[in-house]
């Protein structure tokens, strides 16, 4: 099929990648998370650059999820808060994995099934999340005046 103003872009090694967001109040308390999958191709640097660009606004179109039930913090003013995490946990790879792990599993299961025509017959297929997916984590600061400010990792 020929069109005057189109260009073909054959897919070469499409990869499922993720943007992750943790919403923190001014005291560093995280009570909710969000994430979104994308399919990208190119170098890891190109994918990370695009994820960072999208992280600035796409949290506004991502569904919220609770912090996992096994997270509890001690707050000086409010005492024990269940299903909450400290903002400092985002930069620690050990905590990051446990904090976002259930959300990443949910995101992996929600990658939609696709179909393609092979020799005149449609075949269903689904892209899989890599074992160690490429991702960008962003802290979204929630201020008392309602302002949301994404703090994208460099």
N, CA, C and O atoms as a GROMACS GRO file, in nm:
protein
  616
    1UNK      N    1   0.085  -0.116   0.000
    1UNK     CA    2   0.000   0.000   0.000
    1UNK      C    3   0.090   0.123   0.000
    1UNK      O    4   0.183   0.132   0.080
    2UNK      N    5   0.063   0.216  -0.088
    2UNK     CA    6   0.144   0.337  -0.097
    2UNK      C    7   0.061   0.459  -0.057
    2UNK      O    8  -0.053   0.475  -0.101
    3UNK      N    9   0.119   0.541   0.024
    3UNK     CA   10   0.057   0.667   0.065
    3UNK      C   11   0.159   0.777   0.045
    3UNK      O   12   0.279   0.756   0.060
    4UNK      N   13   0.112   0.891   0.011
    4UNK     CA   14   0.200   1.000  -0.024
    4UNK      C   15   0.282   1.053   0.093
    4UNK      O   16   0.398   1.089   0.075
    5UNK      N   17   0.223   1.059   0.213
    5UNK     CA   18   0.291   1.123   0.325
    5UNK      C   19   0.313   1.030   0.445
    5UNK      O   20   0.301   1.072   0.560
    6UNK      N   21   0.343   0.906   0.419
    6UNK     CA   22   0.370   0.814   0.529
    6UNK      C   23   0.507   0.750   0.508
    6UNK      O   24   0.558   0.743   0.397
    7UNK      N   25   0.564   0.704   0.617
    7UNK     CA   26   0.691   0.633   0.612
    7UNK      C   27   0.679   0.508   0.697
    7UNK      O   28   0.624   0.511   0.807
    8UNK      N   29   0.730   0.399   0.646
    8UNK     CA   30   0.726   0.273   0.720
    8UNK      C   31   0.830   0.277   0.833
    8UNK      O   32   0.940   0.330   0.816
    9UNK      N   33   0.793   0.219   0.946
    9UNK     CA   34   0.882   0.208   1.061
    9UNK      C   35   0.876   0.064   1.113
    9UNK      O   36   0.811   0.037   1.214
   10UNK      N   37   0.943  -0.027   1.044
   10UNK     CA   38   0.939  -0.167   1.089
   10UNK      C   39   0.994  -0.178   1.232
   10UNK      O   40   1.091  -0.112   1.268
   11UNK      N   41   0.930  -0.262   1.312
   11UNK     CA   42   0.974  -0.281   1.450
   11UNK      C   43   1.097  -0.371   1.453
   11UNK      O   44   1.101  -0.476   1.389
   12UNK      N   45   1.195  -0.326   1.527
   12UNK     CA   46   1.317  -0.404   1.547
   12UNK      C   47   1.339  -0.418   1.697
   12UNK      O   48   1.376  -0.322   1.764
   13UNK      N   49   1.316  -0.534   1.748
   13UNK     CA   50   1.336  -0.563   1.890
   13UNK      C   51   1.258  -0.470   1.983
   13UNK      O   52   1.318  -0.402   2.067
   14UNK      N   53   1.125  -0.465   1.969
   14UNK     CA   54   1.048  -0.384   2.063
   14UNK      C   55   1.060  -0.440   2.204
   14UNK      O   56   1.061  -0.562   2.224
   15UNK      N   57   1.069  -0.352   2.302
   15UNK     CA   58   1.088  -0.393   2.441
   15UNK      C   59   0.986  -0.323   2.530
   15UNK      O   60   0.960  -0.204   2.513
   16UNK      N   61   0.930  -0.397   2.624
   16UNK     CA   62   0.839  -0.339   2.722
   16UNK      C   63   0.924  -0.273   2.832
   16UNK      O   64   1.011  -0.336   2.891
   17UNK      N   65   0.897  -0.145   2.856
   17UNK     CA   66   0.968  -0.067   2.958
   17UNK      C   67   0.864  -0.002   3.050
   17UNK      O   68   0.745  -0.002   3.019
   18UNK      N   69   0.910   0.052   3.162
   18UNK     CA   70   0.816   0.098   3.264
   18UNK      C   71   0.853   0.236   3.319
   18UNK      O   72   0.971   0.268   3.338
   19UNK      N   73   0.751   0.317   3.345
   19UNK     CA   74   0.764   0.436   3.427
   19UNK      C   75   0.696   0.405   3.560
   19UNK      O   76   0.586   0.350   3.562
   20UNK      N   77   0.762   0.439   3.670
   20UNK     CA   78   0.709   0.418   3.804
   20UNK      C   79   0.705   0.552   3.878
   20UNK      O   80   0.795   0.634   3.864
   21UNK      N   81   0.598   0.572   3.956
   21UNK     CA   82   0.585   0.694   4.033
   21UNK      C   83   0.551   0.660   4.177
   21UNK      O   84   0.472   0.570   4.204
   22UNK      N   85   0.612   0.733   4.270
   22UNK     CA   86   0.578   0.725   4.412
   22UNK      C   87   0.536   0.865   4.454
   22UNK      O   88   0.610   0.962   4.432
   23UNK      N   89   0.420   0.877   4.516
   23UNK     CA   90   0.366   1.006   4.559
   23UNK      C   91   0.407   1.030   4.704
   23UNK      O   92   0.374   0.951   4.793
   24UNK      N   93   0.478   1.139   4.728
   24UNK     CA   94   0.528   1.170   4.862
   24UNK      C   95   0.476   1.305   4.908
   24UNK      O   96   0.467   1.400   4.831
   25UNK      N   97   0.440   1.311   5.037
   25UNK     CA   98   0.404   1.440   5.093
   25UNK      C   99   0.532   1.514   5.130
   25UNK      O  100   0.642   1.464   5.110
   26UNK      N  101   0.516   1.633   5.186
   26UNK     CA  102   0.631   1.717   5.220
   26UNK      C  103   0.718   1.656   5.331
   26UNK      O  104   0.830   1.701   5.352
   27UNK      N  105   0.665   1.556   5.401
   27UNK     CA  106   0.740   1.493   5.510
   27UNK      C  107   0.810   1.365   5.465
   27UNK      O  108   0.873   1.297   5.546
   28UNK      N  109   0.798   1.333   5.335
   28UNK     CA  110   0.865   1.214   5.283
   28UNK      C  111   0.787   1.085   5.303
   28UNK      O  112   0.845   0.977   5.301
   29UNK      N  113   0.656   1.095   5.321
   29UNK     CA  114   0.572   0.977   5.339
   29UNK      C  115   0.505   0.941   5.207
   29UNK      O  116   0.438   1.024   5.146
   30UNK      N  117   0.524   0.817   5.165
   30UNK     CA  118   0.463   0.766   5.042
   30UNK      C  119   0.343   0.682   5.079
   30UNK      O  120   0.355   0.585   5.154
   31UNK      N  121   0.225   0.718   5.027
   31UNK     CA  122   0.104   0.643   5.054
   31UNK      C  123   0.046   0.578   4.929
   31UNK      O  124  -0.044   0.494   4.939
   32UNK      N  125   0.095   0.616   4.812
   32UNK     CA  126   0.044   0.555   4.688
   32UNK      C  127   0.152   0.553   4.581
   32UNK      O  128   0.247   0.630   4.583
   33UNK      N  129   0.131   0.462   4.488
   33UNK     CA  130   0.225   0.438   4.378
   33UNK      C  131   0.147   0.438   4.247
   33UNK      O  132   0.024   0.427   4.246
   34UNK      N  133   0.218   0.450   4.138
   34UNK     CA  134   0.158   0.438   4.005
   34UNK      C  135   0.265   0.384   3.910
   34UNK      O  136   0.384   0.395   3.937
   35UNK      N  137   0.219   0.328   3.799
   35UNK     CA  138   0.313   0.278   3.699
   35UNK      C  139   0.244   0.267   3.565
   35UNK      O  140   0.122   0.261   3.556
   36UNK      N  141   0.325   0.263   3.461
   36UNK     CA  142   0.273   0.254   3.325
   36UNK      C  143   0.376   0.182   3.239
   36UNK      O  144   0.496   0.210   3.247
   37UNK      N  145   0.328   0.091   3.155
   37UNK     CA  146   0.418   0.023   3.062
   37UNK      C  147   0.411   0.092   2.926
   37UNK      O  148   0.312   0.154   2.889
   38UNK      N  149   0.520   0.079   2.854
   38UNK     CA  150   0.532   0.130   2.718
   38UNK      C  151   0.607   0.026   2.636
   38UNK      O  152   0.675  -0.060   2.693
   39UNK      N  153   0.596   0.033   2.507
   39UNK     CA  154   0.679  -0.050   2.419
   39UNK      C  155   0.766   0.048   2.340
   39UNK      O  156   0.716   0.138   2.273
   40UNK      N  157   0.898   0.027   2.350
   40UNK     CA  158   0.993   0.114   2.283
   40UNK      C  159   1.098   0.031   2.212
   40UNK      O  160   1.116  -0.087   2.239
   41UNK      N  161   1.166   0.098   2.122
   41UNK     CA  162   1.281   0.036   2.057
   41UNK      C  163   1.392   0.140   2.050
   41UNK      O  164   1.368   0.259   2.069
   42UNK      N  165   1.512   0.093   2.023
   42UNK     CA  166   1.628   0.182   2.020
   42UNK      C  167   1.726   0.139   2.127
   42UNK      O  168   1.715   0.031   2.184
   43UNK      N  169   1.823   0.225   2.154
   43UNK     CA  170   1.923   0.195   2.256
   43UNK      C  171   1.862   0.218   2.395
   43UNK      O  172   1.760   0.286   2.408
   44UNK      N  173   1.924   0.162   2.496
   44UNK     CA  174   1.877   0.185   2.633
   44UNK      C  175   1.880   0.334   2.666
   44UNK      O  176   1.790   0.384   2.734
   45UNK      N  177   1.981   0.405   2.621
   45UNK     CA  178   1.989   0.550   2.647
   45UNK      C  179   1.872   0.623   2.584
   45UNK      O  180   1.815   0.714   2.646
   46UNK      N  181   1.836   0.586   2.463
   46UNK     CA  182   1.721   0.649   2.396
   46UNK      C  183   1.592   0.620   2.470
   46UNK      O  184   1.508   0.708   2.487
   47UNK      N  185   1.575   0.494   2.512
   47UNK     CA  186   1.454   0.456   2.585
   47UNK      C  187   1.445   0.530   2.718
   47UNK      O  188   1.338   0.580   2.755
   48UNK      N  189   1.557   0.537   2.792
   48UNK     CA  190   1.557   0.606   2.920
   48UNK      C  191   1.527   0.755   2.904
   48UNK      O  192   1.456   0.813   2.985
   49UNK      N  193   1.581   0.815   2.799
   49UNK     CA  194   1.554   0.957   2.774
   49UNK      C  195   1.405   0.980   2.749
   49UNK      O  196   1.347   1.076   2.799
   50UNK      N  197   1.344   0.891   2.671
   50UNK     CA  198   1.201   0.905   2.643
   50UNK      C  199   1.117   0.877   2.768
   50UNK      O  200   1.018   0.946   2.792
   51UNK      N  201   1.155   0.777   2.846
   51UNK     CA  202   1.084   0.750   2.971
   51UNK      C  203   1.089   0.871   3.064
   51UNK      O  204   0.988   0.907   3.125
   52UNK      N  205   1.206   0.934   3.075
   52UNK     CA  206   1.218   1.052   3.161
   52UNK      C  207   1.129   1.166   3.110
   52UNK      O  208   1.066   1.237   3.189
   53UNK      N  209   1.125   1.182   2.980
   53UNK     CA  210   1.041   1.288   2.922
   53UNK      C  211   0.893   1.260   2.953
   53UNK      O  212   0.820   1.352   2.989
   54UNK      N  213   0.851   1.136   2.939
   54UNK     CA  214   0.711   1.099   2.964
   54UNK      C  215   0.677   1.101   3.113
   54UNK      O  216   0.561   1.124   3.150
   55UNK      N  217   0.776   1.078   3.199
   55UNK     CA  218   0.752   1.074   3.343
   55UNK      C  219   0.700   1.207   3.398
   55UNK      O  220   0.632   1.210   3.500
   56UNK      N  221   0.732   1.316   3.330
   56UNK     CA  222   0.693   1.448   3.376
   56UNK      C  223   0.542   1.468   3.373
   56UNK      O  224   0.488   1.543   3.454
   57UNK      N  225   0.472   1.403   3.279
   57UNK     CA  226   0.328   1.425   3.265
   57UNK      C  227   0.244   1.298   3.275
   57UNK      O  228   0.127   1.305   3.314
   58UNK      N  229   0.299   1.183   3.240
   58UNK     CA  230   0.217   1.063   3.230
   58UNK      C  231   0.166   1.009   3.363
   58UNK      O  232   0.078   0.923   3.364
   59UNK      N  233   0.219   1.056   3.475
   59UNK     CA  234   0.164   1.014   3.603
   59UNK      C  235   0.018   1.058   3.615
   59UNK      O  236  -0.059   1.000   3.691
   60UNK      N  237  -0.018   1.161   3.539
   60UNK     CA  238  -0.156   1.211   3.542
   60UNK      C  239  -0.253   1.117   3.471
   60UNK      O  240  -0.375   1.134   3.483
   61UNK      N  241  -0.202   1.019   3.397
   61UNK     CA  242  -0.290   0.922   3.328
   61UNK      C  243  -0.266   0.780   3.376
   61UNK      O  244  -0.312   0.684   3.313
   62UNK      N  245  -0.195   0.765   3.487
   62UNK     CA  246  -0.167   0.631   3.542
   62UNK      C  247  -0.254   0.605   3.665
   62UNK      O  248  -0.277   0.694   3.746
   63UNK      N  249  -0.303   0.482   3.676
   63UNK     CA  250  -0.386   0.444   3.791
   63UNK      C  251  -0.301   0.432   3.917
   63UNK      O  252  -0.186   0.390   3.912
   64UNK      N  253  -0.360   0.469   4.030
   64UNK     CA  254  -0.292   0.459   4.159
   64UNK      C  255  -0.302   0.318   4.213
   64UNK      O  256  -0.395   0.243   4.182
   65UNK      N  257  -0.204   0.284   4.295
   65UNK     CA  258  -0.201   0.156   4.366
   65UNK      C  259  -0.152   0.184   4.508
   65UNK      O  260  -0.078   0.279   4.532
   66UNK      N  261  -0.193   0.099   4.599
   66UNK     CA  262  -0.150   0.114   4.737
   66UNK      C  263  -0.004   0.071   4.752
   66UNK      O  264   0.047  -0.010   4.675
   67UNK      N  265   0.060   0.126   4.853
   67UNK     CA  266   0.190   0.076   4.895
   67UNK      C  267   0.164  -0.065   4.950
   67UNK      O  268   0.062  -0.086   5.017
   68UNK      N  269   0.252  -0.162   4.923
   68UNK     CA  270   0.228  -0.299   4.972
   68UNK      C  271   0.199  -0.304   5.123
   68UNK      O  272   0.253  -0.225   5.200
   69UNK      N  273   0.115  -0.398   5.161
   69UNK     CA  274   0.069  -0.410   5.300
   69UNK      C  275   0.182  -0.437   5.399
   69UNK      O  276   0.167  -0.405   5.518
   70UNK      N  277   0.294  -0.494   5.354
   70UNK     CA  278   0.403  -0.525   5.446
   70UNK      C  279   0.490  -0.404   5.479
   70UNK      O  280   0.588  -0.417   5.552
   71UNK      N  281   0.456  -0.285   5.426
   71UNK     CA  282   0.531  -0.163   5.457
   71UNK      C  283   0.459  -0.086   5.567
   71UNK      O  284   0.339  -0.061   5.558
   72UNK      N  285   0.534  -0.050   5.669
   72UNK     CA  286   0.484   0.029   5.781
   72UNK      C  287   0.593   0.127   5.822
   72UNK      O  288   0.710   0.091   5.825
   73UNK      N  289   0.554   0.249   5.852
   73UNK     CA  290   0.653   0.346   5.900
   73UNK      C  291   0.608   0.403   6.033
   73UNK      O  292   0.490   0.399   6.067
   74UNK      N  293   0.703   0.454   6.108
   74UNK     CA  294   0.676   0.524   6.234
   74UNK      C  295   0.685   0.673   6.206
   74UNK      O  296   0.791   0.724   6.169
   75UNK      N  297   0.574   0.742   6.223
   75UNK     CA  298   0.568   0.885   6.199
   75UNK      C  299   0.572   0.956   6.333
   75UNK      O  300   0.501   0.918   6.426
   76UNK      N  301   0.655   1.059   6.345
   76UNK     CA  302   0.671   1.131   6.472
   76UNK      C  303   0.539   1.188   6.523
   76UNK      O  304   0.514   1.187   6.644
   77UNK      N  305   0.456   1.238   6.434
   77UNK     CA  306   0.331   1.302   6.474
   77UNK      C  307   0.212   1.207   6.477
   77UNK      O  308   0.126   1.218   6.564
   78UNK      N  309   0.206   1.113   6.381
   78UNK     CA  310   0.089   1.028   6.366
   78UNK      C  311   0.108   0.885   6.416
   78UNK      O  312   0.014   0.806   6.411
   79UNK      N  313   0.226   0.850   6.463
   79UNK     CA  314   0.253   0.715   6.510
   79UNK      C  315   0.274   0.618   6.394
   79UNK      O  316   0.328   0.656   6.290
   80UNK      N  317   0.230   0.494   6.412
   80UNK     CA  318   0.250   0.391   6.309
   80UNK      C  319   0.151   0.410   6.193
   80UNK      O  320   0.031   0.425   6.214
   81UNK      N  321   0.205   0.409   6.071
   81UNK     CA  322   0.122   0.420   5.951
   81UNK      C  323   0.147   0.297   5.867
   81UNK      O  324   0.258   0.273   5.819
   82UNK      N  325   0.041   0.217   5.849
   82UNK     CA  326   0.052   0.096   5.767
   82UNK      C  327   0.033   0.132   5.620
   82UNK      O  328  -0.027   0.234   5.587
   83UNK      N  329   0.086   0.046   5.533
   83UNK     CA  330   0.082   0.067   5.388
   83UNK      C  331   0.139   0.204   5.352
   83UNK      O  332   0.081   0.280   5.275
   84UNK      N  333   0.255   0.233   5.410
   84UNK     CA  334   0.326   0.358   5.385
   84UNK      C  335   0.475   0.330   5.378
   84UNK      O  336   0.524   0.233   5.437
   85UNK      N  337   0.546   0.413   5.304
   85UNK     CA  338   0.691   0.398   5.290
   85UNK      C  339   0.756   0.536   5.303
   85UNK      O  340   0.690   0.639   5.292
   86UNK      N  341   0.886   0.535   5.328
   86UNK     CA  342   0.964   0.658   5.334
   86UNK      C  343   1.019   0.690   5.195
   86UNK      O  344   1.060   0.600   5.122
   87UNK      N  345   1.021   0.816   5.158
   87UNK     CA  346   1.071   0.858   5.028
   87UNK      C  347   1.215   0.813   5.005
   87UNK      O  348   1.254   0.788   4.891
   88UNK      N  349   1.293   0.802   5.110
   88UNK     CA  350   1.433   0.761   5.097
   88UNK      C  351   1.446   0.618   5.044
   88UNK      O  352   1.552   0.580   4.994
   89UNK      N  353   1.340   0.538   5.055
   89UNK     CA  354   1.344   0.399   5.008
   89UNK      C  355   1.354   0.389   4.856
   89UNK      O  356   1.399   0.287   4.804
   90UNK      N  357   1.312   0.492   4.786
   90UNK     CA  358   1.311   0.488   4.639
   90UNK      C  359   1.452   0.470   4.584
   90UNK      O  360   1.471   0.401   4.484
   91UNK      N  361   1.551   0.532   4.648
   91UNK     CA  362   1.687   0.525   4.597
   91UNK      C  363   1.762   0.399   4.641
   91UNK      O  364   1.871   0.373   4.592
   92UNK      N  365   1.705   0.322   4.732
   92UNK     CA  366   1.768   0.198   4.778
   92UNK      C  367   1.715   0.082   4.693
   92UNK      O  368   1.596   0.050   4.700
   93UNK      N  369   1.803   0.018   4.612
   93UNK     CA  370   1.757  -0.089   4.522
   93UNK      C  371   1.684  -0.203   4.594
   93UNK      O  372   1.590  -0.260   4.539
   94UNK      N  373   1.726  -0.236   4.716
   94UNK     CA  374   1.661  -0.343   4.791
   94UNK      C  375   1.516  -0.308   4.822
   94UNK      O  376   1.425  -0.387   4.795
   95UNK      N  377   1.493  -0.189   4.877
   95UNK     CA  378   1.357  -0.147   4.910
   95UNK      C  379   1.275  -0.119   4.784
   95UNK      O  380   1.156  -0.148   4.779
   96UNK      N  381   1.340  -0.063   4.683
   96UNK     CA  382   1.272  -0.030   4.558
   96UNK      C  383   1.205  -0.154   4.501
   96UNK      O  384   1.090  -0.149   4.458
   97UNK      N  385   1.277  -0.263   4.500
   97UNK     CA  386   1.225  -0.390   4.446
   97UNK      C  387   1.101  -0.436   4.522
   97UNK      O  388   1.004  -0.480   4.462
   98UNK      N  389   1.105  -0.428   4.654
   98UNK     CA  390   0.990  -0.471   4.734
   98UNK      C  391   0.874  -0.373   4.728
   98UNK      O  392   0.757  -0.412   4.730
   99UNK      N  393   0.907  -0.245   4.721
   99UNK     CA  394   0.803  -0.143   4.716
   99UNK      C  395   0.724  -0.151   4.585
   99UNK      O  396   0.601  -0.148   4.586
  100UNK      N  397   0.795  -0.160   4.473
  100UNK     CA  398   0.729  -0.160   4.343
  100UNK      C  399   0.702  -0.299   4.287
  100UNK      O  400   0.631  -0.312   4.187
  101UNK      N  401   0.756  -0.404   4.348
  101UNK     CA  402   0.741  -0.540   4.294
  101UNK      C  403   0.599  -0.582   4.263
  101UNK      O  404   0.572  -0.625   4.151
  102UNK      N  405   0.505  -0.571   4.358
  102UNK     CA  406   0.366  -0.609   4.328
  102UNK      C  407   0.304  -0.527   4.216
  102UNK      O  408   0.229  -0.581   4.134
  103UNK      N  409   0.335  -0.399   4.210
  103UNK     CA  410   0.284  -0.313   4.103
  103UNK      C  411   0.341  -0.357   3.968
  103UNK      O  412   0.268  -0.362   3.869
  104UNK      N  413   0.469  -0.387   3.963
  104UNK     CA  414   0.532  -0.432   3.838
  104UNK      C  415   0.467  -0.562   3.791
  104UNK      O  416   0.444  -0.580   3.671
  105UNK      N  417   0.438  -0.653   3.884
  105UNK     CA  418   0.371  -0.778   3.847
  105UNK      C  419   0.233  -0.750   3.787
  105UNK      O  420   0.194  -0.811   3.688
  106UNK      N  421   0.160  -0.658   3.848
  106UNK     CA  422   0.028  -0.618   3.797
  106UNK      C  423   0.040  -0.558   3.657
  106UNK      O  424  -0.039  -0.590   3.568
  107UNK      N  425   0.137  -0.472   3.639
  107UNK     CA  426   0.159  -0.410   3.508
  107UNK      C  427   0.194  -0.515   3.402
  107UNK      O  428   0.146  -0.508   3.289
  108UNK      N  429   0.277  -0.612   3.439
  108UNK     CA  430   0.317  -0.718   3.345
  108UNK      C  431   0.195  -0.799   3.300
  108UNK      O  432   0.185  -0.836   3.183
  109UNK      N  433   0.104  -0.825   3.392
  109UNK     CA  434  -0.016  -0.903   3.359
  109UNK      C  435  -0.115  -0.823   3.275
  109UNK      O  436  -0.201  -0.881   3.208
  110UNK      N  437  -0.104  -0.691   3.278
  110UNK     CA  438  -0.200  -0.609   3.204
  110UNK      C  439  -0.154  -0.571   3.063
  110UNK      O  440  -0.223  -0.497   2.994
  111UNK      N  441  -0.040  -0.622   3.020
  111UNK     CA  442   0.005  -0.594   2.883
  111UNK      C  443  -0.095  -0.662   2.790
  111UNK      O  444  -0.116  -0.783   2.799
  112UNK      N  445  -0.156  -0.585   2.701
  112UNK     CA  446  -0.266  -0.642   2.620
  112UNK      C  447  -0.219  -0.741   2.515
  112UNK      O  448  -0.109  -0.733   2.460
  113UNK      N  449  -0.308  -0.835   2.489
  113UNK     CA  450  -0.285  -0.932   2.383
  113UNK      C  451  -0.300  -0.862   2.248
  113UNK      O  452  -0.383  -0.773   2.233
  114UNK      N  453  -0.219  -0.902   2.153
  114UNK     CA  454  -0.222  -0.846   2.018
  114UNK      C  455  -0.252  -0.957   1.918
  114UNK      O  456  -0.257  -1.075   1.955
  115UNK      N  457  -0.271  -0.919   1.794
  115UNK     CA  458  -0.292  -1.018   1.687
  115UNK      C  459  -0.213  -0.974   1.565
  115UNK      O  460  -0.193  -0.855   1.542
  116UNK      N  461  -0.167  -1.072   1.488
  116UNK     CA  462  -0.097  -1.043   1.364
  116UNK      C  463  -0.137  -1.146   1.260
  116UNK      O  464  -0.166  -1.261   1.292
  117UNK      N  465  -0.137  -1.103   1.136
  117UNK     CA  466  -0.174  -1.190   1.024
  117UNK      C  467  -0.049  -1.262   0.975
  117UNK      O  468   0.045  -1.199   0.928
  118UNK      N  469  -0.050  -1.394   0.987
  118UNK     CA  470   0.061  -1.476   0.940
  118UNK      C  471   0.007  -1.574   0.837
  118UNK      O  472  -0.072  -1.664   0.870
  119UNK      N  473   0.049  -1.556   0.712
  119UNK     CA  474   0.004  -1.642   0.602
  119UNK      C  475  -0.148  -1.652   0.593
  119UNK      O  476  -0.203  -1.760   0.572
  120UNK      N  477  -0.215  -1.539   0.610
  120UNK     CA  478  -0.360  -1.534   0.595
  120UNK      C  479  -0.438  -1.574   0.719
  120UNK      O  480  -0.561  -1.574   0.715
  121UNK      N  481  -0.371  -1.607   0.828
  121UNK     CA  482  -0.440  -1.644   0.952
  121UNK      C  483  -0.391  -1.556   1.066
  121UNK      O  484  -0.272  -1.527   1.079
  122UNK      N  485  -0.486  -1.514   1.149
  122UNK     CA  486  -0.448  -1.431   1.262
  122UNK      C  487  -0.395  -1.518   1.375
  122UNK      O  488  -0.451  -1.622   1.409
  123UNK      N  489  -0.285  -1.471   1.433
  123UNK     CA  490  -0.225  -1.536   1.549
  123UNK      C  491  -0.220  -1.435   1.662
  123UNK      O  492  -0.185  -1.319   1.642
  124UNK      N  493  -0.257  -1.481   1.781
  124UNK     CA  494  -0.249  -1.395   1.899
  124UNK      C  495  -0.108  -1.401   1.955
  124UNK      O  496  -0.041  -1.504   1.949
  125UNK      N  497  -0.064  -1.289   2.012
  125UNK     CA  498   0.064  -1.286   2.081
  125UNK      C  499   0.061  -1.176   2.186
  125UNK      O  500  -0.024  -1.086   2.182
  126UNK      N  501   0.152  -1.184   2.278
  126UNK     CA  502   0.162  -1.084   2.386
  126UNK      C  503   0.310  -1.058   2.412
  126UNK      O  504   0.388  -1.152   2.428
  127UNK      N  505   0.345  -0.932   2.416
  127UNK     CA  506   0.482  -0.897   2.454
  127UNK      C  507   0.499  -0.923   2.603
  127UNK      O  508   0.405  -0.904   2.681
  128UNK      N  509   0.615  -0.965   2.642
  128UNK     CA  510   0.643  -0.997   2.782
  128UNK      C  511   0.734  -0.890   2.842
  128UNK      O  512   0.818  -0.832   2.773
  129UNK      N  513   0.716  -0.866   2.969
  129UNK     CA  514   0.806  -0.777   3.041
  129UNK      C  515   0.937  -0.852   3.063
  129UNK      O  516   0.936  -0.965   3.110
  130UNK      N  517   1.052  -0.792   3.029
  130UNK     CA  518   1.180  -0.860   3.051
  130UNK      C  519   1.201  -0.893   3.199
  130UNK      O  520   1.139  -0.831   3.286
  131UNK      N  521   1.285  -0.989   3.227
  131UNK     CA  522   1.313  -1.030   3.365
  131UNK      C  523   1.365  -0.912   3.447
  131UNK      O  524   1.326  -0.894   3.563
  132UNK      N  525   1.452  -0.833   3.389
  132UNK     CA  526   1.500  -0.710   3.453
  132UNK      C  527   1.463  -0.593   3.362
  132UNK      O  528   1.544  -0.550   3.279
  133UNK      N  529   1.342  -0.542   3.378
  133UNK     CA  530   1.294  -0.438   3.285
  133UNK      C  531   1.366  -0.305   3.302
  133UNK      O  532   1.414  -0.271   3.411
  134UNK      N  533   1.373  -0.233   3.196
  134UNK     CA  534   1.426  -0.097   3.196
  134UNK      C  535   1.316  -0.008   3.254
  134UNK      O  536   1.201  -0.016   3.211
  135UNK      N  537   1.350   0.078   3.350
  135UNK     CA  538   1.248   0.162   3.413
  135UNK      C  539   1.308   0.294   3.458
  135UNK      O  540   1.430   0.309   3.472
  136UNK      N  541   1.220   0.389   3.482
  136UNK     CA  542   1.254   0.516   3.544
  136UNK      C  543   1.159   0.534   3.662
  136UNK      O  544   1.038   0.518   3.648
  137UNK      N  545   1.215   0.567   3.778
  137UNK     CA  546   1.135   0.595   3.898
  137UNK      C  547   1.131   0.746   3.921
  137UNK      O  548   1.233   0.814   3.915
  138UNK      N  549   1.012   0.795   3.948
  138UNK     CA  550   0.993   0.938   3.969
  138UNK      C  551   0.917   0.960   4.099
  138UNK      O  552   0.817   0.894   4.126
  139UNK      N  553   0.966   1.053   4.178
  139UNK     CA  554   0.895   1.094   4.299
  139UNK      C  555   0.803   1.209   4.260
  139UNK      O  556   0.847   1.307   4.201
  140UNK      N  557   0.676   1.197   4.293
  140UNK     CA  558   0.581   1.306   4.271
  140UNK      C  559   0.554   1.369   4.407
  140UNK      O  560   0.495   1.307   4.495
  141UNK      N  561   0.599   1.491   4.422
  141UNK     CA  562   0.578   1.563   4.548
  141UNK      C  563   0.437   1.620   4.549
  141UNK      O  564   0.394   1.688   4.456
  142UNK      N  565   0.366   1.590   4.659
  142UNK     CA  566   0.229   1.640   4.677
  142UNK      C  567   0.232   1.748   4.786
  142UNK      O  568   0.262   1.720   4.902
  143UNK      N  569   0.202   1.869   4.746
  143UNK     CA  570   0.203   1.979   4.842
  143UNK      C  571   0.062   2.009   4.891
  143UNK      O  572  -0.037   1.977   4.824
  144UNK      N  573   0.053   2.070   5.007
  144UNK     CA  574  -0.076   2.096   5.071
  144UNK      C  575  -0.169   2.183   4.988
  144UNK      O  576  -0.290   2.178   5.005
  145UNK      N  577  -0.112   2.262   4.896
  145UNK     CA  578  -0.195   2.349   4.814
  145UNK      C  579  -0.248   2.277   4.689
  145UNK      O  580  -0.311   2.338   4.604
  146UNK      N  581  -0.220   2.145   4.679
  146UNK     CA  582  -0.269   2.066   4.566
  146UNK      C  583  -0.169   2.053   4.451
  146UNK      O  584  -0.196   1.983   4.354
  147UNK      N  585  -0.057   2.120   4.462
  147UNK     CA  586   0.044   2.114   4.358
  147UNK      C  587   0.111   1.977   4.356
  147UNK      O  588   0.146   1.922   4.460
  148UNK      N  589   0.127   1.922   4.236
  148UNK     CA  590   0.199   1.797   4.215
  148UNK      C  591   0.324   1.828   4.134
  148UNK      O  592   0.315   1.886   4.026
  149UNK      N  593   0.441   1.791   4.186
  149UNK     CA  594   0.566   1.823   4.118
  149UNK      C  595   0.647   1.695   4.100
  149UNK      O  596   0.699   1.640   4.198
  150UNK      N  597   0.659   1.646   3.975
  150UNK     CA  598   0.740   1.527   3.951
  150UNK      C  599   0.889   1.559   3.962
  150UNK      O  600   0.937   1.658   3.908
  151UNK      N  601   0.962   1.472   4.034
  151UNK     CA  602   1.106   1.486   4.051
  151UNK      C  603   1.170   1.366   3.977
  151UNK      O  604   1.189   1.260   4.036
  152UNK      N  605   1.201   1.386   3.850
  152UNK     CA  606   1.248   1.278   3.764
  152UNK      C  607   1.394   1.251   3.788
  152UNK      O  608   1.475   1.344   3.795
  153UNK      N  609   1.430   1.123   3.801
  153UNK     CA  610   1.570   1.086   3.822
  153UNK      C  611   1.653   1.124   3.699
  153UNK      O  612   1.606   1.113   3.586
  154UNK      N  613   1.776   1.167   3.724
  154UNK     CA  614   1.864   1.212   3.615
  154UNK      C  615   1.922   1.095   3.537
  154UNK      O  616   1.998   1.115   3.442
   0.00000   0.00000   0.00000
